Each structure stands twice: as structure tokens, then as C-alpha cells.
Amino acid sequence: MNNRTVDRCDYNVGEYINNRYRVSQTLGEGSFGKVYRVTDSASKDYALKLLRLWEVPPEIRKPLMERFEMEFKTGQIDCDYLVRSLDYGTVGGNPYIVMEYCSGGDLTPYLGSGSSKIPLICQQILIGLHALHTRGKVHRDLKPENVLFKSNGIAALTDFGIAGDRNKRMTERNIFGKPNQIFGTYAYMPPEQVNRMRGEATVLPTTDIFSFGVLAFQLLTGSLPFGELSSHNELALYQKRGKNGDWNRQKLTQLKHREQWQQLFAGCLNPDFKKRFQSVQEVLEHLPAISQVPMERGYCLPQTVNGFCIRIMQGEEYGKIYQLSELIKYGNRILTIGRERDNLLHITEQQSAYISRHHCTIETNPATDKWIIRDGQWQKELKLWQESSNGTYVNSTQVTKQGHILKIGDIISIGDVKMRFENY
């Protein structure tokens, strides 16, 4: 694809994309992408996102295409509170995604509106996040523009272009975003994402939980929790307050269920991701009582028939399965994981270097059928246990060399790669 010639494909209202989708409106435009409202032969409305590959430098086309395809796959998660991907194709060498059209607009009109629907909207956003997190995805760009309302009034998350992906440069965050939109994203970023240290390279669900806290605060009060942020001059102070956990508690004094909301924001906006709420379920427990929305049933894992495995949910080997039970049949009670080829589970990582050469181990005791993951590996030459550079996480919990017992459905995060512990 790097050297392949792609055609310029601009469309006006009334024209057809791939002779299938008639353009009825332009919904948005950014650096390398454009979103159209289109109709099919049955006059049904859809949103079509076109990647304008002809404007993309050849050297970054391949990773951009891979990210775009991953966005499509993420949108295929079956959840009412996510905008669903319906079709994927190319026109003139430029890829496009066809999605549900959400006629109700985005979340912006609800900010500070005092609407009685806000707790319900918060609940729906959280259920959407739960669906992503249980599939090894982290949204990483939660903000008002990325919450849309379907024709039935349900709030749904959209824009999965960087779900689980690393933010190497802010200008890469959203290829469909204009500069002011990209700047505005800083308001929702947790401290560990803004100033990433080497040991904080792994993106966890706690990233989305912080962003949700900012978004919910803005919904309730009409203001951002850490002060004004309308220009770059205010950015440093805003981020300093975020790093110190100095959110504006006075804004909540007149709210109904004030104490519950205070507890929720204290748990979501904690600057230390290890002390923050660790899961969507924790946030839901602190949401003021409202009429219950059924939690979307998670991915149904099969009953154990043959054994246990880990499946790559995010990374360069997306979909690959390592059958742990088969590997231990050859006398390998301890399974090593890392980016060096001498590991029993060699994890490919070509676009980054966040996985250590010898990152972690998984071991089992056949008598108990329990599987334990430990950060780091024993180094014979050094005669010591060497931990990984960037840590090993199960769900949002950091794993130590003492180990963590794995449960079916657990998400293992090492660097940019996310794996799910399953049975088969």
C-alpha cells in the first residue's frame, strides 16, 4: 500500500460512493478524513467515514490503514451503547467504514443543561465502556463529540480510531479532528496520559474512567473540573490542578445527590491511576440510583473442554491464540512471554518497544488447574528475578513477581498489547 497510487475521491451531495451509497450531507471533516451522511438503495441513512489516503504521506499509510481497520473491528462489538460498524470497503484505493447514523446529535447540548436524563446518560456511557474494556479495548478519547444519540434516544460511544492505541503525537490522536478539537481533548486526559513516564506506558481502563469523570462533571455543572480551558495559556494550570487532584468541589453544592456525586468524582478523578476506581462496575456502584439499565452481557466464553489459552485482543497479532494447555504438555510448566524469540510466547511488537525482551511468565499447577501470571522472568546469567520495564497488568491491577491468579475473561496488558485469558 505504501507505493500504491490512490485516487482522489471527493464527493458532493447527490453523488454515489462505490455506486452504493448516495451522499446526502457532509457531517465532518479533518486532516485526513471525511464523514458523510449517506443513503442506500432502500433510502436508509448511514454515516460513512472515508480515509483520504491520497493526502497521507506514503510512509504512514500502512499503519494508518491498520488502525482504520481496527476501528471497524472495534465497531463490530455487539452492544447497544456503541455505534455499530456495518460495512468496510475501498473506493479508488481509499478505505471507508459504514456505520449506524445517529440522528440525535452529540452530547454537547446536555452540558450543564440540568436535564433529568443526565444520570441515565452517564449509565449508558459506562455500559458502553464496559463492553469495550471486556474486549481488551480502551477508548482513550472520551469527550462530548464522541457520544452520539441514536434515533431511539440511547447514548452510544463512537470514534474508536485510537481505541487501545498509543498516543505518540497529539496530532495523530484523531485523524478526523481539526486542531481546536485535538487541543480540546487535553481536558479529558488523565495525568499519566499527558506526562507519560517510561513506567506508565501501558494504557488501562482507568484512562477511560478519568475521562468519564471529567465528562460527567461537565454534564452536571457545565464546567470542566479543573478550571477554564479555552486557550493554550490556561493549559499548564489546568493540567497542574489535574495532577494535584484539585477539582472544583464547590460546583456540586446545589446538586441533588451531592454526596454520591462527590464520591463518584473522588474515585474517577484521582490523579493516581492505582488509587482511581479500577473498573466500570465500581463507578456504576457510586452512580446515584436511577431506573436500572440492564448491563450488556459480556462476551460469552465457552465452557472448558480442552484447556486454557490467551487471545490477542489488541496488537499487531490481533486474533492470534496461544493454547497454554498444549504448551505445558511438553514439560513447560513455566511459560515465558516477551519480544525476544527465545520466549515460549514470542509477542510481535514492531511499531513500538514497550514490551520487555523477557516481560513476564505464566505458570500452572496441574493439580489445582490454577494459572498464575508474574511480572518479569528469572535471569540465569544474573541469578536474579528481573522485572519488566513497563509493568504487567491484569485488568487495571499491576502484577508483581509474587503473581496473580488468572480468572476467565481477565485482560492482560503488556505495553500496547492486550490479551484475554480464555478457555476452549
C-alpha positions, -999 to +999 in steps of 0.1 A: +000+000+000+029+024+007+037+027-030+003+021-045-013+050-063-046+060-048-072+082-064-086+115-052-121+108-041-141+140-031-178+137-031-206+162-033-243+158-023-261+136-047-230+116-058-225+079-052-197+063-033-188+029-049-221+030-067-238+020-035-241+049-011-256+083-021-242+113-003-269+134+013-247+156+037-212+162+049-211+156+087-175+164+094-140+168+080-105+167+094-069+163+084-071+130+065-107+120+068-143+130+060-176+117+073-207+117+052-243+110+058-253+086+030-283+065+020-285+031+004-309+018-023-336+013+004-332+050+014-319+040+048-294+065+064-259+057+074-227+075+084-197+068+061-162+076+072-137+079+043-100+079+049-085+102+023-054+082+017-043+103-013-035+131+012-015+108+036+023+106+032+032+072+018+054+062+047+025+063+072-002+048+050+002+012+062-001+019+100-029+043+093-048+016+073-042-009+101-056+015+127-086+023+105-094-014+100-091-019+138-116+009+143-140-011+120-135-043+140-140-025+173-173-011+160-185-046+154-187-053+192-224-061+198-235-035+223-265-011+221-243+016+236-216+016+209-221+029+174-221-002+152-198-007+122-218-022+093-196-023+062-160-019+052-148-012+017-124+008-005-130+033-033-101+044-055-078+027-030-092+048-001-108+027+027-142+036+042-163+024+071-201+025+071-217+029+105-251+035+121-263+070+116-272+087+149-298+113+142-299+127+178-266+146+176-239+145+202-237+152+239-228+189+237-263+203+242-266+184+275-236+200+291-248+220+322-284+217+309-298+204+342-316+176+323-331+148+345-317+124+319-281+130+328-277+101+353-292+078+327-269+091+300-239+085+324-251+049+330-253+043+292-218+057+286-205+034+313-221+003+299-205+012+265-171+015+282-177-019+299-183-035+266-150-021+253-130-030+284-142-066+285-129-070+249-095-056+257-102-021+243-097+013+259-114+042+242-089+069+251-108+097+235-140+101+255-154+136+251-189+151+243-183+149+205-178+111+208-211+104+225-239+103+200-277+097+204-294+071+183-329+076+169-344+058+200-326+082+224-299+058+235-264+073+241-237+055+222-199+058+221-182+064+187-148+071+172-127+041+180-098+052+159-073+051+188-090+026+210-062+008+228-036+026+206-008+047+219-008+085+215+027+090+201+019+125+189-012+145+198-017+154+161-021+116+155-048+112+181-077+117+157-071+119+120-106+133+116-101+161+142-093+197+135-066+214+156-090+230+180-107+196+186-074+180+192-065+207+217-098+202+235-090+166+241-064+176+267-093+185+290-103+148+294-068+132+296-056+118+329-022+130+343-004+097+334-015+101+297-004+138+295+030+133+310+038+096+303+067+082+322+085+052+309+069+030+336+035+043+327+035+032+291+005+008+294-029+021+286-055+008+311-093+011+316-085+037+343-077+061+315-114+060+304-126+062+340-108+095+345-122+109+312-156+098+322-153+117+355-144+149+336-173+143+311-198+136+339-187+167+359-192+188+327-226+173+321-238+182+357-222+216+361-215+229+326-178+234+336-146+214+335-135+201+369-100+217+369-109+252+357-112+271+325-095+257+294-103+279+264-067+287+253-032+273+254-024+299+281-046+281+305-034+246+297-005+244+322-026+255+352-054+231+342-031+201+340-014+211+373-047+210+390-055+177+374-021+163+386-029+175+422-065+162+422-077+198+427-111+196+411-138+222+419-159+207+447-179+239+451-197+233+418-216+204+434-231+222+463-265+227+447-268+193+431-293+166+441-275+135+454-245+158+461-227+134+484-230+105+459-217+126+431-187+138+453-178+101+460-180+093+423-158+122+412-133+115+440-129+080+427-128+089+390-106+120+391-079+106+415-046+116+398-030+083+408-044+057+385-036+030+410-060+047+435-086+056+410-117+034+405-104+004+388-134-008+368-167+005+353-185-016+379-171+004+407-182+036+390-217+023+385-219+014+422-215+051+430-238+065+404-270+080+420-298+055+420-319+057+388-341+033+369-318+004+360-305-002+325-296-039+321-258-044+319-249-057+285-239-093+288-202-097+282-186-119+256-197-155+263-166-176+267-170-213+261-170-239+289-136-255+293-134-285+270-098-288+261-079-263+281-069-227+286-055-201+262-047-164+257-061-145+228-045-113+214-073-086+216-052-056+207-018-055+190+000-064+158-011-101+161-048-093+167-068-125+169-038-149+175-044-176+201-018-193+223-030-226+237-014-227+271-027-261+279-010-275+248+023-258+256+026-273+291+021-308+277+058-306+266+070-302+301+069-264+301+052-257+334+065-221+333+057-202+300+078-172+293+064-141+274+083-113+258+095-098+225+126-120+223+123-151+202+136-174+229+103-169+248+078-196+245+052-169+238+070-145+214+049-114+211+055-094+180+060-057+185+075-038+155+058-004+158+069+003+194+092-011+221+071-012+253+073-049+258+105-061+275+127-088+260+117-111+288+085-095+301+065-119+322+057-156+329+026-177+332+027-209+351+003-235+363-001-262+388-019-291+371-031-304+404-051-273+411-057-262+375-048-226+385-028-203+363-006-176+377+010-147+359+041-129+373+058-098+361+094-104+350+114-135+345+143-153+362+176-145+346+200-174+349+231-154+340+224-127+366+210-151+391+181-128+399+145-121+390+143-092+366+111-073+364+098-057+331+104-021+323+068-011+318+049-035+340+023-062+336-013-056+344-044-077+348-075-056+341-063-024+359-042-041+386-004-041+384+011-076+387+042-082+408+067-111+408+046-126+436+020-133+410-017-130+403-042-159+398-059-156+364-097-158+360-115-165+328-121-132+309-092-114+326-075-088+303-037-090+304-019-058+293+018-056+284+029-025+266+005-019+237-007-055+236-038-067+253-046-104+257-076-122+272-074-153+293-099-178+280-109-214+279-116-236+249 
